[in-house]
Amino acid sequence: METGTIPLDDLSGGLDLYRTLESGQSYCWRRSDGEMYRGSPEPDAWYHTVVSGPETDSDAVIRVRVRADTLEWESTVAAESLVRRLLRLDDDLESIVAAAPDDPLLDEAYEVHRGMRLVEDPSFPCLISFICSAQMRVSRIHTMVSTLAREYGDPIEFNGDTYHAFPTPVQLAAATEAELRDLGLGYRAPYVVRTAKMVADGEAHPEEARDLEYEQAREYLTTFVGVGDKVADCVLLFSLGFDEAVPLDTWLKSAIEDYYPDCDRGSYTATSRAIRDRLGGEYAGYAQTYIFHHLRTGE
């Protein structure tokens, strides 16, 4: 087992691990007490995820928690670089907040939720997660994604416990629509199967959007079955590094109606451009995430 620590004082803007992982950005992490997205923060709780990628030779279990102003991690691999990337610990959060436009709602959200960071989830699990998100509460989305991992992903033994990787495109493409409906995915089941087959067959991959211009990247992602503009923006923001992306979900639409009515331009594309500009452009996605969490939680 590999372990390490990262002092929170070394991170520009600090880190609120609970808000970062339970703010509706990510459904790829689990909490040790099983209460993720169901209640209040649990001091000293471990969060875990399983990742694959160029930094690892196989699926890697990563566990993190905050204790005494320090982020602790444990893993099957030497994982500090992975932890830093997944939780975006190298973002200069102080500068991002300082550069934000002068706006009462945004100022309040940044103050109340200080230390919340964007995540960078692996792109295929992120894509499937947000396909599952339509018309669903965050707790229900998390349950769906956890169920897919348990039913179709590879088990990994680590420190006496069993963890499950998110299924690969090939594993998920082998599922039937009926099976996924039985697991609670409902009308999303065919979207998940057909998108998984697109990736498994090499027809398309969400990673291919990474090198495109922002609006081209969003359009590319909408070629996946079950992916509209909002889901595409979520994948761009929470996986592919497009910090300007502003997913126009229910909460952001309410914010536009109540606080930024002049940004409503009658179409997703035009409204997206207007609200991105209002929220600061380059880091508008950070602003969106803070506003989303602030309005959703009522804190």
C-alpha positions as CSV (number, residue, x, y, z in Angstrom):
1,M,0.0,0.0,0.0
2,E,1.2,3.5,-0.9
3,T,0.4,6.5,1.3
4,G,1.1,10.2,1.4
5,T,0.0,13.5,2.7
6,I,-0.6,17.0,1.2
7,P,-0.8,20.0,3.6
8,L,-3.9,22.1,2.8
9,D,-1.9,25.2,3.5
10,D,0.2,24.4,0.4
11,L,-2.9,24.6,-1.8
12,S,-3.9,28.1,-3.1
13,G,-7.4,28.6,-1.8
14,G,-7.4,25.5,0.3
15,L,-9.6,22.4,-0.1
16,D,-13.1,21.6,1.0
17,L,-13.2,17.9,0.2
18,Y,-16.8,17.4,1.1
19,R,-18.1,20.2,-1.1
20,T,-15.7,19.2,-3.9
21,L,-16.9,15.6,-4.1
22,E,-20.5,16.0,-3.0
23,S,-21.5,19.1,-5.0
24,G,-23.0,17.3,-8.0
25,Q,-19.8,17.4,-10.1
26,S,-18.8,13.8,-9.7
27,Y,-20.5,10.4,-9.3
28,C,-17.2,8.5,-9.5
29,W,-16.3,8.7,-5.8
30,R,-17.8,6.8,-2.8
31,R,-17.8,7.7,0.9
32,S,-16.7,5.1,3.5
33,D,-19.9,5.3,5.5
34,G,-22.2,4.8,2.5
35,E,-23.9,8.1,3.0
36,M,-22.5,10.1,0.1
37,Y,-25.1,12.6,-1.3
38,R,-27.5,11.6,1.5
39,G,-26.5,13.9,4.4
40,S,-24.1,16.2,6.1
41,P,-20.3,16.1,6.1
42,E,-18.7,13.3,8.1
43,P,-15.5,14.3,9.7
44,D,-12.5,12.1,8.9
45,A,-14.6,10.2,6.3
46,W,-12.6,8.4,3.6
47,Y,-13.6,8.9,-0.1
48,H,-12.5,6.3,-2.7
49,T,-12.5,5.9,-6.4
50,V,-10.9,3.5,-8.9
51,V,-9.1,4.9,-12.0
52,S,-7.3,3.6,-15.0
53,G,-5.1,5.6,-17.3
54,P,-1.6,6.3,-18.5
55,E,-0.3,6.8,-15.0
56,T,-1.2,3.3,-13.9
57,D,-0.6,-0.2,-15.3
58,S,-4.0,-1.4,-14.0
59,D,-7.0,-0.2,-12.1
60,A,-5.9,1.8,-9.1
61,V,-7.8,2.2,-5.9
62,I,-7.4,5.7,-4.4
63,R,-8.7,6.7,-1.0
64,V,-8.5,10.3,0.4
65,R,-9.6,12.1,3.5
66,V,-8.9,15.3,5.4
67,R,-7.5,15.3,8.9
68,A,-5.9,18.1,10.9
69,D,-5.5,20.4,7.9
70,T,-3.9,17.7,5.8
71,L,-5.2,15.6,2.9
72,E,-4.2,12.0,3.4
73,W,-4.2,9.5,0.6
74,E,-3.8,5.7,0.3
75,S,-3.6,3.7,-2.9
76,T,-2.5,0.6,-4.7
77,V,0.0,2.8,-6.6
78,A,2.1,5.8,-5.9
79,A,-0.8,8.2,-6.4
80,E,0.1,11.8,-5.4
81,S,0.1,13.0,-9.1
82,L,-3.3,11.2,-9.6
83,V,-4.8,12.8,-6.5
84,R,-3.6,16.2,-7.6
85,R,-5.1,15.8,-11.0
86,L,-8.5,14.2,-10.0
87,L,-9.1,16.9,-7.3
88,R,-7.4,19.7,-9.3
89,L,-5.2,20.6,-6.3
90,D,-2.8,22.6,-8.5
91,D,-5.5,25.1,-9.5
92,D,-4.7,28.6,-8.2
93,L,-8.1,28.9,-6.6
94,E,-7.3,32.2,-4.9
95,S,-6.5,33.8,-8.3
96,I,-9.6,32.2,-9.9
97,V,-11.9,33.7,-7.2
98,A,-10.1,37.1,-7.3
99,A,-10.5,37.3,-11.1
100,A,-14.2,36.6,-10.9
101,P,-16.6,39.4,-11.9
102,D,-18.1,41.6,-9.2
103,D,-21.4,39.9,-8.7
104,P,-23.5,39.7,-5.5
105,L,-24.7,36.1,-6.1
106,L,-21.3,34.8,-7.1
107,D,-19.5,36.7,-4.3
108,E,-21.8,35.1,-1.8
109,A,-21.3,31.6,-3.3
110,Y,-17.5,31.9,-3.3
111,E,-17.5,33.1,0.3
112,V,-19.9,30.4,1.6
113,H,-18.3,27.4,-0.2
114,R,-14.7,28.4,0.1
115,G,-12.3,25.7,-0.9
116,M,-14.6,23.8,-3.3
117,R,-12.6,22.8,-6.4
118,L,-13.6,21.4,-9.8
119,V,-12.9,17.7,-10.4
120,E,-11.3,16.0,-13.3
121,D,-13.1,12.6,-13.6
122,P,-12.1,10.0,-16.3
123,S,-14.1,10.9,-19.4
124,F,-16.0,7.6,-20.1
125,P,-17.4,7.2,-16.5
126,C,-18.2,11.0,-16.5
127,L,-20.1,10.7,-19.8
128,I,-22.2,7.7,-18.6
129,S,-22.8,9.4,-15.3
130,F,-24.3,12.5,-16.8
131,I,-26.3,10.4,-19.4
132,C,-27.9,8.9,-16.2
133,S,-28.5,12.3,-14.7
134,A,-31.5,13.4,-16.7
135,Q,-34.4,14.2,-14.4
136,M,-32.7,12.7,-11.4
137,R,-31.6,13.9,-7.9
138,V,-27.9,13.7,-7.2
139,S,-28.3,10.9,-4.7
140,R,-30.1,8.8,-7.3
141,I,-27.5,9.4,-10.0
142,H,-24.8,8.4,-7.5
143,T,-26.7,5.2,-6.8
144,M,-27.0,4.4,-10.5
145,V,-23.3,4.9,-11.2
146,S,-22.3,2.8,-8.1
147,T,-24.6,0.0,-9.2
148,L,-23.1,-0.1,-12.7
149,A,-19.7,-0.4,-11.2
150,R,-20.8,-3.2,-8.8
151,E,-22.6,-5.1,-11.5
152,Y,-20.2,-4.8,-14.5
153,G,-16.9,-3.4,-13.3
154,D,-13.9,-5.5,-12.2
155,P,-13.5,-6.1,-8.4
156,I,-10.2,-5.0,-6.8
157,E,-9.1,-6.1,-3.4
158,F,-7.3,-3.5,-1.3
159,N,-6.5,-3.4,2.4
160,G,-9.1,-6.0,3.2
161,D,-11.9,-4.5,1.2
162,T,-13.4,-5.0,-2.3
163,Y,-13.7,-2.1,-4.6
164,H,-15.2,-2.0,-8.1
165,A,-13.8,-0.2,-11.1
166,F,-16.3,1.6,-13.4
167,P,-17.0,-0.8,-16.3
168,T,-15.0,-0.4,-19.5
169,P,-16.9,0.5,-22.7
170,V,-16.7,-3.2,-23.7
171,Q,-18.0,-4.4,-20.4
172,L,-20.9,-1.9,-20.4
173,A,-21.7,-2.5,-24.1
174,A,-22.3,-6.2,-23.3
175,A,-25.1,-5.3,-20.9
176,T,-28.7,-5.5,-22.2
177,E,-31.2,-2.7,-22.0
178,A,-33.5,-5.0,-20.0
179,E,-30.7,-5.6,-17.4
180,L,-30.1,-1.9,-17.0
181,R,-33.8,-1.1,-16.7
182,D,-33.9,-3.7,-13.9
183,L,-31.1,-1.8,-12.2
184,G,-33.2,1.3,-12.2
185,L,-31.9,3.2,-15.2
186,G,-35.3,3.4,-16.9
187,Y,-35.4,5.1,-20.2
188,R,-31.7,5.9,-19.9
189,A,-30.8,2.2,-20.4
190,P,-30.7,2.3,-24.3
191,Y,-28.7,5.5,-24.2
192,V,-26.1,3.9,-22.0
193,V,-25.8,0.7,-24.0
194,R,-25.6,2.5,-27.3
195,T,-23.1,5.1,-26.2
196,A,-20.9,2.3,-24.6
197,K,-21.0,0.5,-28.0
198,M,-20.0,3.6,-29.8
199,V,-16.9,3.9,-27.7
200,A,-16.2,0.1,-27.6
201,D,-16.4,-0.1,-31.4
202,G,-14.1,2.8,-31.9
203,E,-16.8,4.9,-33.5
204,A,-16.1,7.8,-31.1
205,H,-14.5,8.6,-27.7
206,P,-15.2,11.5,-25.4
207,E,-11.4,12.1,-25.2
208,E,-11.4,13.2,-28.8
209,A,-13.3,16.4,-27.8
210,R,-10.3,17.5,-25.7
211,D,-8.3,19.0,-28.6
212,L,-11.3,20.8,-30.2
213,E,-12.4,24.4,-29.7
214,Y,-15.0,24.7,-27.0
215,E,-18.3,24.9,-29.0
216,Q,-17.0,22.3,-31.5
217,A,-16.2,20.0,-28.5
218,R,-19.7,20.4,-27.2
219,E,-21.2,19.6,-30.6
220,Y,-18.9,16.6,-30.9
221,L,-20.1,15.1,-27.6
222,T,-23.7,15.5,-28.6
223,T,-23.1,12.7,-31.2
224,F,-23.3,10.2,-28.3
225,V,-26.7,8.8,-27.8
226,G,-28.6,10.5,-24.9
227,V,-26.2,13.5,-24.9
228,G,-27.6,17.0,-25.4
229,D,-25.9,20.3,-24.9
230,K,-26.2,20.3,-21.1
231,V,-24.8,16.9,-20.6
232,A,-22.0,17.7,-23.1
233,D,-21.1,20.8,-21.1
234,C,-21.0,18.7,-17.9
235,V,-18.5,16.3,-19.4
236,L,-16.4,19.2,-20.8
237,L,-16.3,20.9,-17.4
238,F,-15.9,18.0,-15.1
239,S,-13.6,15.8,-17.2
240,L,-12.0,17.4,-20.2
241,G,-10.6,20.7,-18.8
242,F,-13.0,23.2,-20.4
243,D,-13.3,25.6,-17.5
244,E,-15.4,28.0,-19.6
245,A,-18.2,25.5,-19.9
246,V,-21.5,26.4,-18.2
247,P,-24.0,23.6,-18.1
248,L,-27.5,25.2,-18.3
249,D,-29.3,22.9,-15.9
250,T,-32.4,23.7,-13.9
251,W,-30.5,25.6,-11.2
252,L,-28.6,27.7,-13.7
253,K,-31.7,28.5,-15.7
254,S,-33.4,29.6,-12.4
255,A,-30.3,31.8,-11.7
256,I,-30.6,33.3,-15.2
257,E,-34.2,34.0,-14.7
258,D,-33.8,35.6,-11.2
259,Y,-30.4,37.3,-11.5
260,Y,-29.3,37.5,-15.1
261,P,-32.4,37.8,-17.2
262,D,-30.6,39.7,-19.9
263,C,-28.5,36.6,-20.6
264,D,-31.6,34.6,-21.7
265,R,-31.2,34.7,-25.5
266,G,-33.8,32.1,-26.4
267,S,-31.5,29.3,-27.4
268,Y,-28.9,27.1,-25.5
269,T,-26.0,28.3,-27.7
270,A,-26.8,32.0,-27.4
271,T,-27.7,31.9,-23.7
272,S,-24.5,29.9,-23.0
273,R,-22.4,32.5,-24.7
274,A,-24.1,35.3,-22.7
275,I,-23.9,33.7,-19.3
276,R,-20.3,32.6,-19.9
277,D,-19.4,36.2,-20.6
278,R,-21.3,37.4,-17.5
279,L,-19.6,34.8,-15.3
280,G,-16.1,35.8,-16.4
281,G,-15.3,33.8,-19.5
282,E,-12.2,31.6,-18.9
283,Y,-13.3,30.3,-15.5
284,A,-17.1,30.6,-15.9
285,G,-17.4,26.9,-15.2
286,Y,-16.0,27.5,-11.7
287,A,-18.5,30.2,-11.2
288,Q,-21.3,28.0,-12.4
289,T,-20.4,25.2,-10.1
290,Y,-20.4,27.5,-7.1
291,I,-23.7,29.0,-8.0
292,F,-25.2,25.6,-8.7
293,H,-24.2,24.2,-5.3
294,H,-25.2,27.4,-3.5
295,L,-28.7,27.5,-5.0
296,R,-29.2,23.7,-4.7
297,T,-28.2,23.5,-1.0
298,G,-29.7,26.8,0.1
299,E,-26.6,27.4,2.2
